[in-house]
Amino acid sequence: MKQSVEDTLLTTIRTIPDYPKPGILFRDITTLLGNARAFRRAVDELVHPYAGSKIDKIAGIEARGFILGGAIAHQLSAGFVPIRKKGKLPHDTVRVAYSLEYGVDEMEMHRDAVSPGEKVILVDDLIATGGTAEGAVKLLRQMGADIVAACFVIDLPDLGGRKKLEALDVDVRTLVAFEGH
């Protein structure tokens, strides 16, 4: 019997208790990425709703969003835009501050990475509080991008990130959800 996509993903995502601090259950997708079947199914599920659509760019959030985003960009014949922590990009950048579950940081992208009106899908492995994704949405919109959707493998709905993005009028797609933190 063929395993559902959700079951395939849930059984290949490792949970690490008390990381990066006590009380946190860290959802580690490196085990999913290392499983060819699970990785393929995750990418296919994230691509499927947009197949045949005109998507100009996939914006991936450092670091696991690069892995997923690169695969999705390839499948959709779109360009790829890395959104990185400050100081990591070599050319002229735009920057935004954002809230993390554990503090505040800044992210940036190249100023010429997207053009006004380009259709962009934002990608990362997980949405928790939504601070990082919200910052990326603001950065992309600052440069005139039309954000088609934000896609994640994992949603932690108890932390409210999905609702935060939906309040910004961003369509959110996730593949699996875990209760708690």
N, C-alpha and C positions, 0 to 999 in steps of 0.2 A: 504494500500500500504506500502510495506517494505521500510524503510528509508535507504539510502545508508550509507556505512561506514563513508564516509567523512561527510555527514550531521549529523549522530549520534554523531561523535566526535566534530564537530564544535558547535553543540548545547549544549554539556555538558562541554565545556571548558569555564571557567569564565575569563573575562578580567577585570583587576583592574587598573584603570587609576592612573598615577602619583605614581607608586610604582616600585622600591624602591626610585625613585627620580622623580621630576617633568618632564613631557614629555614622560615618559616610560609607555607603556601599557603592564602590566605584564600578561602573559598567565598562568593561574593557573589550573593545571590538577587535583587538589584535588577533584573537582566536578566530573570529569570524573572517577576518581578512586572510588568514592563513589557510582557511578551508575553501578550496576552489569552488565547490558547489554553492556554499553559503554566500560567498562574495559575489558570484555571478547572479544568484537569485536576488540579493539585495540591490545590486546595480540595476538589474532588469526591472525590478519593482519601482525603483525611483525614476527610471527612464520612461516606463510605459505610458503614463498619462500625457507626456509631452512629445511622444513619437509623432512625427509628421507635422509638428508645430514649428514655427519659425522662432528658434531660440538663438540669440546671437552669442551669448556668453554664459558660462557657468562660473560663479564666484565661489571659491572654496576657502573656508576659514582654516587657518593654520592649526594643527598639522594634519589631523585625520581627514579634514575636509578637502585637503589636497588629493589624497588617495582616491576618495570617493568621487570628488569633483572631476578629476582627470579622466576617470573611467566613464563618467556620465557625459562629459564634454565630447569624448571620442564617439560614444554611441549616438549622440545627437548632432554630430558634425558642427559643434560650436567651439568657440574659443574658450580659453581658460584664464581666469583672473585670480591670482593669489592675494588673499587678504592676510596680512602678516602682523606680527607684533612690531611695535615701533623700532626703527633703526635697522631693519633687516633688508630693506629694498634699496637698490643702488641709484635709482633715478629720482626725479622730482615727484614727491608724494603728497597726498592729502591724508589727514589724520583725524581720528575721533577718539575721545575718551569713552570708556564703557565700564559697566559694573560687572564684576565677577561674583560667583557664589562666595568667594574667599577674599574679595577686595576690589580694587579699581586698577585698570590698565589702559593702554592706548593701542590702537591698531591703525594700520595704514595700507594704502594701495597706491600704485602709480597713478599719477594725475591723468595720464592718457590711456588708462586701462579700459575705460568704457566711454562711449560717446552718448550724448543726449538722445534719448528715445530707444536705445538698444534694449532688447528684451533679455533679462537676466534671471537665472535661477540661482539662489543662494544654497550652498550645501555645507553641512557639517555632520559629524557622526551622532551628536546628541544635543537635545535641547533640554536644559534644566531651568534655571531662572530666566533665561532669555536675554540676559545682559549682553553677551557677546554677539548674538544674532541681531539684537536690536541695534547695537553699534554698527554692525556691518550693513544693515538696511539703511541707516542714516548716511553712512559713508557712500554707498552706491547711489542713493537718491540725491546726495549733494552734487554728484557728477552727472545727474540727469537720467540715470538708468530707470527703466520700467521693470520693476521686480514682479515677475510672473508668479513665483512661488519660493518658499523656503522649504528645503527637504532635509530630513534627518532619518537615520536608521532608528534611533531611540528617542522616546519622549518620557520625561519624568513629570507627569501631569500634576503631581502634588506641589511642584515648585513654580508652576504658573507661567512658564516661558511661552508656551503655545498661545495662551490668551494674550500675552503681551504683544506678540507679533500680529495676531489677528486684530488687536485694537489699532495697529498701524496699517490695517487694511492689506495685510499680506496673507495669501493663501498658504497654509502650512500642511505639509504631507509628512507623516511619520509611518514607520513600518511596525514597530513594536513599542509597548509601554511597560514600564516597571513602576510599581507603587513605591512610595517613600522617596528617600533621598538617594 
